[in-house]
Amino acid sequence: MMLILIGFLSGIISGMGIGGGTILIPSLVLLNNIKQQDAQGINLIVFLPVAATALYTHYKKGNIEFMYAKSIIIGGIIGAIIGSILAAKINSSSLRKFFGVFLLLIGIYELFKKKK
């Protein structure tokens, strides 16, 4: 039941475009004692159907600027290759700390950014 709840919350966050991994990965690591690399791998496989569903919904609403998406996709593919190689080489404890610092920095940014 806990995993369904984690998936549900992760799906809501993903559908909003925020990134369900921000909920899914810490939940898997902290509540289920799953290694950081395994949690990230699970996040990636969960991401595919969730992202496809959210993509379809956003596409139907006209919320996608394809001109920007093409360049970002190319950079994202290259970054994903490099990132997955790095994640496999870094020990789980260090990877968890890097992920925590990343989330903390994003949170601080969101707290103090100015409205446009």
LINKABEL-V393904 format. One line per field, one symbol per residue. burial: b if it has 9 or more other ideal C-beta (glycine too) atoms within 8 Angstrom, else e. A space follows every 10 residues. Layout:
burial=???
This chain:
burial=eeeeebbebb bbbbbeeeeb bbbbbbbbbe ebebebbbbb ebbeebbeeb bebbbebbbe eeeeeeeebe eeeeeeeeee eeeeeebeeb ebeebbebbe eebeebeeee eeeeee
